[in-house]
């Protein structure tokens, strides 16, 4: 019971700190009477309240709506606090800690004001528009920019979406204003590059309008600056062309030039999605390129060797279990042909990375066939012209292969135009005997 009495006394003291017996003692001794203490307490409360009001509007009252208050009232108080905060920033010493803290408070106030003016509504997680498949983002990063309005996306207080196909980003409020179809659909329907270097048609042919959104543009920047895309050669407004840079395929194929050029937003996304697609047939587009770029000749030989090794692997149980061909899964076209290249292939040829990686894979493949696997070793050839030397394989650098029967000979022993293949001769004799 003593504990309960003490607890009740403590609660009473917290509820009314001046309603204690010591008040009477203080009054009798000539000290501050209870009424004066009450007035002093109210004065202190007013003083602290005024200090909180001057605390740049970051008191709890601004971040929680009191019962019965209206949103407009909160917005009005926040706007007043923002103005007070801006005034103090100008008055405080530059680069001082108080000024930095005040700037942070100003940012918080503005974010809260925007949240009150644009209350968050429940948005769907997936939206489909103009072949875009927009997915609602959960990231709170503020380092994104809306591709529609070119404004910063404040992930803390704004809902935003990203297209899973072309990575087009926009505010939820900008969704209904989008007029650009998804670039991935263009990649699916038109997997071909523009192979003319900056095919300019002239701003007058565009009727002095943006090639994409048809906004009036001019070279003088009135009413909007005309920006040329180095990939399409057309002119765009500042909303459709952000001066992004990308490597242009036409300049790579014709000039072996890899300097990034300014391109519009849609071209940048298209080139990014097409980067790893093997759609460039260099033998047809620019066959002279192999005469000037030695690295391409080396890569072509390595790719031809890989194609000659492929039949060994698809008939070898150990190679299939080891998944040797899977080492080229990022470049599937390397095990299908030797003449198709992607833009990424050419970029890595110029940097030397492709030669290093492909040489390493070539060494691994050759080691399996010639040393590690007895079944693959048994599929080698003996030169039937000299009948000397080691076992030969079609991918050896010192061998020649018959184009008709795929027999392998020493390069010094066999010439395509002057030497008769013994295997082809036997096969011809056999066919005549059957007839």
VOTOR-871376 format. One record per residue (C-alpha): x, y, z. Coordinates in nm, 4 decimals. Each point is the difference from the previous one (the first is absolute). Example, Ala and Ser with C-alpha at 12.3 -4.5 7.8 and 13.67 -1.06 7.14 Angstrom:
! VOTOR-871376
      east     north        up
    1.2300   -0.4500    0.7800
    0.1370    0.3440   -0.0660
! end
This chain:
! VOTOR-871376
      east     north        up
    0.0000    0.0000    0.0000
    0.2902    0.2341    0.0705
    0.1165   -0.0479   -0.3618
   -0.3489    0.0834   -0.1357
   -0.0151    0.3160    0.2102
    0.3422    0.1146   -0.1252
   -0.1004   -0.0683   -0.3623
   -0.3225    0.1975    0.0374
    0.1917    0.2879    0.1592
    0.2534   -0.0006   -0.2845
   -0.2751    0.0100   -0.2634
   -0.1731    0.2858    0.1792
    0.3276    0.1922    0.0087
    0.0488   -0.0443   -0.3773
   -0.3551    0.1115   -0.0779
    0.0199    0.3144    0.2144
    0.3534    0.0792    0.1047
   -0.1078    0.3058    0.2035
   -0.2863   -0.1675    0.1866
    0.2062   -0.1284    0.2928
    0.0202    0.0735    0.3669
    0.3153    0.1949   -0.0474
   -0.2087    0.2735   -0.1691
   -0.1562    0.0913    0.3309
    0.3386   -0.0007    0.1671
    0.1367    0.2258   -0.2679
   -0.2936    0.2414    0.0375
    0.0406    0.0166    0.3752
    0.3748    0.0647   -0.0269
   -0.0567    0.2943   -0.2300
    0.1072   -0.1871   -0.3091
   -0.1755   -0.0104   -0.3353
   -0.3739   -0.0613    0.0532
   -0.1813   -0.2694   -0.1979
   -0.1658    0.2534   -0.2285
    0.3359    0.1575   -0.0833
    0.1450   -0.3418   -0.0649
   -0.2864   -0.0729   -0.2354
    0.0568    0.3269   -0.1839
    0.3733   -0.0691   -0.0156
   -0.0686   -0.3453   -0.1442
   -0.2299    0.1478   -0.2688
    0.2615    0.2653   -0.0813
    0.2683   -0.2653   -0.0407
   -0.2333   -0.2005   -0.2167
   -0.0635    0.3013   -0.2196
    0.3731    0.0680   -0.0202
    0.0751   -0.3583   -0.1040
   -0.2911    0.0118   -0.2442
    0.1387    0.3119   -0.1653
    0.3427   -0.1607   -0.0195
   -0.1520   -0.3038   -0.1676
   -0.1898    0.2235   -0.2383
    0.3290    0.1607   -0.0975
    0.1566   -0.3447   -0.0513
   -0.0450    0.0393   -0.3754
   -0.3335   -0.1739   -0.0058
    0.1318   -0.3447    0.0837
   -0.2116   -0.0420    0.3123
   -0.2219   -0.3058    0.0244
   -0.3052    0.2126   -0.0764
    0.1152    0.0343   -0.3615
    0.0478   -0.3720   -0.0502
   -0.3146   -0.1262    0.1674
   -0.3451    0.1327   -0.0714
   -0.1802    0.1069    0.3185
   -0.3513   -0.1279    0.0457
   -0.2496    0.2257   -0.1725
    0.2599    0.1943   -0.2014
   -0.0149    0.0362   -0.3769
    0.2675   -0.0785   -0.2589
   -0.0026    0.3580   -0.1205
    0.0962    0.1154    0.3476
    0.2947   -0.2383    0.0071
    0.1098    0.1158   -0.3443
   -0.0223    0.3617    0.1093
    0.2117   -0.0618    0.3095
    0.2574   -0.1900   -0.2005
    0.0262    0.2783   -0.2564
    0.0579    0.2516    0.2792
    0.2667   -0.2222    0.1544
    0.1696   -0.0373   -0.3394
    0.0165    0.3761   -0.0467
    0.1414    0.0410    0.3502
    0.2550   -0.2709   -0.0712
    0.1083    0.1684   -0.3263
    0.0391    0.3313    0.1819
    0.2203   -0.1561    0.2682
    0.2201   -0.1710   -0.2587
    0.0826    0.3415   -0.1473
    0.0701    0.1503    0.3422
    0.2178   -0.2777    0.1426
    0.3776   -0.0054   -0.0703
    0.0909   -0.1858   -0.3178
    0.1218   -0.3604    0.0332
   -0.0827   -0.0007    0.3708
   -0.1464   -0.3070    0.1676
   -0.3220    0.1851    0.0814
   -0.0418    0.0986   -0.3637
    0.0537   -0.3616   -0.1142
   -0.2544   -0.1260    0.2532
   -0.2443    0.2653   -0.1147
    0.0379   -0.1085   -0.3629
   -0.0762   -0.3600    0.0992
   -0.3091    0.1162    0.1878
   -0.1103    0.2009   -0.3022
    0.0221   -0.3110   -0.2192
   -0.2103   -0.1992    0.2475
   -0.2589    0.2744    0.0148
   -0.0315    0.0185   -0.3775
   -0.0328   -0.3769   -0.0300
   -0.2741    0.0009    0.2617
   -0.1766    0.2879   -0.1757
    0.0054   -0.1873   -0.3306
   -0.1351   -0.3097    0.1737
   -0.2937    0.1988    0.1413
   -0.0759    0.1643   -0.3343
    0.0199   -0.3333   -0.1871
   -0.1401   -0.2637    0.2366
    0.1131   -0.3531   -0.0798
   -0.2616   -0.2235   -0.1557
    0.0022   -0.3725   -0.0430
    0.1627   -0.0746   -0.3355
   -0.0007   -0.3320   -0.1892
    0.3240   -0.1976   -0.0033
   -0.0105   -0.0613   -0.3766
   -0.1268    0.2218   -0.2820
    0.0103   -0.0615   -0.3768
    0.0125    0.2991   -0.2360
    0.1236    0.0299   -0.3626
    0.1656   -0.3437    0.0262
    0.1804    0.1147    0.3163
   -0.0325   -0.2300    0.3000
    0.0361    0.2379    0.2918
    0.0872   -0.1438    0.3382
   -0.0485    0.2018    0.3173
    0.3335    0.0790    0.1634
    0.0685   -0.0443    0.3704
    0.3386    0.1719    0.0011
    0.0219    0.3261    0.1926
    0.2971    0.1302   -0.1951
   -0.0197    0.3639   -0.1098
    0.2618   -0.0384   -0.2742
   -0.2517   -0.0805   -0.2749
   -0.1462    0.2340   -0.2601
   -0.3416   -0.0221   -0.1611
    0.0340   -0.0677   -0.3722
   -0.3236    0.1833   -0.0712
    0.0273    0.3278    0.1914
    0.3799   -0.0020    0.0565
   -0.0529    0.0751    0.3699
    0.1614   -0.1837    0.2908
   -0.1929   -0.2954    0.1402
   -0.0211    0.0390    0.3776
   -0.0333   -0.3644    0.0951
   -0.0697    0.0845    0.3633
   -0.3358    0.1603   -0.0708
   -0.0827   -0.0693   -0.3661
   -0.1205   -0.3140   -0.1741
    0.1947   -0.0913   -0.3130
    0.0179   -0.2778   -0.2549
    0.2648   -0.1645   -0.2173
   -0.0647   -0.1869   -0.3244
    0.1396   -0.3523    0.0312
    0.0741   -0.0029   -0.3737
    0.1791    0.3264   -0.0789
    0.0530    0.1413    0.3541
   -0.2052    0.3134   -0.0709
   -0.0568    0.1769    0.3344
   -0.2759    0.2430    0.0856
   -0.2170    0.1393    0.2777
   -0.3376   -0.1549    0.0576
   -0.1570    0.3371   -0.0820
    0.1801    0.0025   -0.3407
   -0.1236   -0.3415   -0.1112
   -0.2984    0.1295   -0.1967
    0.2202    0.2495   -0.1884
    0.2374   -0.2597   -0.1479
   -0.0039   -0.0155   -0.3817
    0.3180   -0.2031   -0.0643
   -0.0454   -0.3739   -0.0631
    0.2302   -0.2511    0.1660
    0.3388   -0.0236   -0.1749
    0.0193   -0.3751    0.0629
   -0.2892   -0.0498   -0.2411
    0.2071    0.1806   -0.2646
    0.2910   -0.2328    0.0751
   -0.2279   -0.3008   -0.0438
   -0.1498    0.1240   -0.3280
    0.3046    0.1780   -0.1459
    0.3282   -0.1632    0.1028
    0.2098    0.1978   -0.2453
    0.2327    0.2916    0.0556
    0.0055    0.3262   -0.1876
    0.3345   -0.0454   -0.1800
    0.0357    0.3453   -0.1549
    0.2150    0.2435    0.1955
   -0.2246    0.2736    0.1409
   -0.2513    0.0069   -0.2906
   -0.1086    0.3627    0.0458
   -0.3105    0.1083   -0.1914
   -0.0074    0.3612    0.1184
   -0.2107    0.1863    0.2521
   -0.2156    0.1507   -0.2745
   -0.1013   -0.3503   -0.1132
   -0.1196   -0.0579    0.3554
   -0.2136    0.3140   -0.0206
    0.2108    0.1422    0.2850
   -0.1554   -0.2450    0.2431
    0.1381   -0.2709    0.2251
    0.0206   -0.3291   -0.1904
   -0.1679   -0.1819    0.2884
   -0.2481    0.2202    0.1879
   -0.0439    0.2650   -0.2745
    0.0809    0.2891    0.2346
    0.1180    0.3142   -0.1900
    0.3816    0.0256    0.0057
    0.2679    0.2183   -0.1571
    0.3779    0.0253   -0.0110
   -0.0163    0.3297    0.1887
   -0.1725   -0.1604    0.2961
   -0.3268    0.1907   -0.0443
   -0.2482   -0.1305    0.1049
    0.1993   -0.3182    0.0669
    0.3549   -0.1076   -0.0856
    0.0368   -0.2448   -0.2898
    0.2376   -0.2857    0.0880
    0.1246   -0.2418   -0.2627
    0.0146   -0.3750    0.0580
    0.3157   -0.1461   -0.1532
   -0.1694   -0.3373   -0.0544
   -0.3157    0.1090   -0.1850
    0.1328    0.3346   -0.1300
   -0.3271    0.1689    0.1028
   -0.0599    0.2900    0.2362
   -0.1796   -0.0224    0.3341
   -0.1116    0.2298    0.2791
    0.1704    0.0118    0.3402
   -0.2708   -0.2227    0.1499
    0.0666   -0.2813   -0.2496
    0.3775    0.0570   -0.0233
    0.1947    0.0288    0.3261
    0.3464    0.0041   -0.1622
    0.0544   -0.3632    0.0966
    0.2874   -0.1699   -0.1794
    0.0320   -0.3433   -0.1591
    0.2265   -0.1859   -0.2426
   -0.1503    0.0218   -0.3492
    0.0151   -0.3272   -0.2038
    0.0415    0.1727   -0.3371
    0.3155    0.1775    0.1153
    0.1412   -0.3250    0.1381
   -0.0572   -0.2015   -0.3181
    0.1143    0.2618   -0.2509
    0.2678    0.1883    0.1962
    0.0822   -0.2355    0.2892
   -0.0821    0.2951    0.2278
   -0.1249   -0.0588    0.3546
   -0.0317    0.3536    0.1321
   -0.3463    0.0452    0.1627
   -0.2215    0.2496   -0.1816
   -0.3028    0.1974    0.1137
   -0.3261   -0.1838   -0.0640
   -0.3636    0.0520    0.0944
   -0.1659   -0.1967    0.2799
   -0.1799   -0.2467   -0.2248
    0.3174   -0.0708   -0.1998
    0.1967   -0.0484    0.3200
   -0.2474   -0.2631    0.1229
   -0.0161   -0.1676   -0.3405
    0.3795   -0.0256   -0.0238
    0.0215   -0.1317    0.3557
   -0.2550   -0.2754   -0.0707
    0.1676   -0.0880   -0.3319
    0.3521   -0.0014    0.1450
    0.0325   -0.3788    0.0371
   -0.2097   -0.1052   -0.3017
    0.2053   -0.1616   -0.2804
   -0.1439    0.1869   -0.2986
    0.3177    0.1293   -0.1673
    0.1292   -0.2085   -0.2911
    0.3353    0.1646   -0.0584
    0.0823   -0.1995   -0.3146
   -0.2927    0.1632   -0.1786
   -0.0053    0.3428    0.1643
    0.3718    0.0817   -0.0142
    0.2274   -0.2927   -0.0988
    0.3028    0.2313   -0.0256
   -0.0106    0.0419    0.3769
    0.1861   -0.3318    0.0399
    0.2897    0.1430   -0.2024
    0.0548    0.2846    0.2413
   -0.0884   -0.1528    0.3407
    0.2301   -0.2883    0.0861
   -0.1957   -0.0840    0.3137
   -0.3050   -0.0861   -0.2109
    0.2032   -0.2507   -0.2016
    0.1118   -0.1678    0.3222
   -0.3548   -0.0127    0.1378
   -0.1319   -0.1448   -0.3262
    0.2601   -0.2832    0.0144
   -0.0884   -0.0790    0.3621
   -0.3701   -0.0084   -0.0828
    0.0617   -0.2325   -0.2952
    0.1956   -0.2328    0.2297
   -0.2850   -0.0019    0.2524
   -0.2398   -0.1084   -0.2737
    0.2375   -0.2834   -0.0927
    0.0155   -0.1083    0.3662
   -0.3757    0.0029    0.0445
   -0.0612   -0.3445   -0.1664
    0.2424   -0.1574    0.2485
   -0.1910    0.1382    0.2980
   -0.3543   -0.0824   -0.1087
    0.0987   -0.3671   -0.0428
    0.2116   -0.0239    0.3161
   -0.1718   -0.1022    0.3206
    0.2700    0.1477    0.2221
   -0.0102    0.3336   -0.1794
   -0.3776    0.0129    0.0300
    0.0177   -0.0733    0.3728
    0.2731    0.2613    0.0472
   -0.2102    0.2466   -0.2047
    0.3013    0.1290   -0.1858
   -0.2017    0.1810   -0.2641
   -0.1833    0.1831    0.2782
    0.3098    0.2152    0.0396
   -0.1263    0.1860   -0.3083
   -0.3582    0.0377    0.1224
    0.0317    0.3806   -0.0009
    0.0989   -0.0176   -0.3681
   -0.2165   -0.2781   -0.1338
    0.0594    0.1157   -0.3565
    0.3657   -0.1045    0.0322
   -0.1062   -0.3662   -0.0116
   -0.2430    0.0582   -0.2878
    0.1972    0.2017   -0.2567
    0.3230    0.1913   -0.0468
   -0.1151    0.3105   -0.1866
   -0.2652    0.1661    0.2208
    0.1119    0.2530    0.2591
   -0.1707    0.2119    0.2625
    0.1010    0.3564    0.0789
    0.1233   -0.1246    0.3374
    0.2277   -0.2497   -0.1791
    0.1618    0.2790   -0.2026
    0.0446    0.2197    0.3067
    0.1758   -0.2833    0.1832
    0.2095   -0.0800   -0.3068
    0.1317    0.3561    0.0033
    0.0702   -0.0134    0.3746
    0.1705   -0.3410   -0.0214
   -0.2331   -0.1703    0.2496
   -0.1650   -0.2269   -0.2562
    0.3316   -0.1312   -0.1297
    0.1168   -0.0914    0.3514
   -0.3216   -0.1737    0.1040
   -0.0478   -0.1852   -0.3288
    0.3633   -0.1171   -0.0051
   -0.0430   -0.1400    0.3504
   -0.3160   -0.1874   -0.1011
    0.1717   -0.1272   -0.3161
    0.2868   -0.1399    0.2111
   -0.2450   -0.1764    0.2333
   -0.1868   -0.1575   -0.2906
    0.3187   -0.1164   -0.1736
    0.1361   -0.1483    0.3240
   -0.3126   -0.2104    0.0445
    0.0116   -0.1362   -0.3550
    0.3729   -0.0637   -0.0326
    0.1003   -0.0952    0.3563
   -0.2832   -0.0613    0.2462
   -0.2550   -0.2080   -0.1947
    0.0957   -0.3316   -0.1639
   -0.3192   -0.0073   -0.2077
    0.0736    0.3376   -0.1512
    0.3643   -0.0957   -0.0591
   -0.1153   -0.3006   -0.2005
   -0.1770    0.2335   -0.2441
    0.3272    0.1508   -0.1197
    0.1483   -0.0417   -0.3486
    0.3239   -0.1269   -0.1493
    0.1282    0.1813   -0.3077
   -0.0595   -0.2458   -0.2857
    0.2339    0.1875   -0.2301
    0.3218   -0.0328    0.2021
   -0.1220   -0.2516    0.2600
    0.2362    0.1542    0.2513
   -0.0225    0.2201    0.3037
   -0.2404    0.0228    0.2940
   -0.3750   -0.0348    0.0029
   -0.1619    0.2975   -0.1702
   -0.3144    0.1923    0.0885
   -0.1883    0.2426   -0.2238
    0.0557    0.2941    0.2352
    0.3801   -0.0349    0.0060
    0.1768    0.2999   -0.1473
    0.2269   -0.2067   -0.2282
   -0.2750   -0.2074   -0.1650
   -0.2303    0.0285   -0.3006
   -0.3477   -0.1492   -0.0263
   -0.1648   -0.1435   -0.3099
   -0.3225    0.1927   -0.0610
   -0.1764   -0.3064   -0.1443
    0.0736   -0.2788    0.2502
    0.1540    0.1960    0.2932
    0.3174   -0.2116   -0.0026
    0.2995    0.1662    0.1652
    0.3522    0.0264   -0.1479
    0.3189    0.1891    0.0630
   -0.0203    0.3433   -0.1548
    0.3283   -0.0544   -0.1827
   -0.1300   -0.3258   -0.1484
   -0.3441    0.1097   -0.1122
   -0.1024    0.2840   -0.2299
   -0.3646    0.0598   -0.0835
    0.0512    0.0463   -0.3747
    0.2899   -0.2302   -0.0844
   -0.0266   -0.3040    0.2290
   -0.2537   -0.2802   -0.0277
   -0.1452   -0.1102    0.3305
    0.0652   -0.3765    0.0477
   -0.3175   -0.0392    0.2034
   -0.2155    0.1626   -0.2656
    0.1634   -0.2281   -0.2611
   -0.0847   -0.3119    0.2012
   -0.3571    0.1134    0.0451
   -0.0339    0.0619   -0.3758
    0.1410   -0.3463   -0.0753
   -0.2439   -0.1548    0.2444
   -0.2968    0.1751   -0.1604
    0.1039   -0.1162   -0.3473
    0.0302   -0.3566    0.1303
   -0.3514    0.0146    0.1382
   -0.1356    0.1260   -0.3294
! end
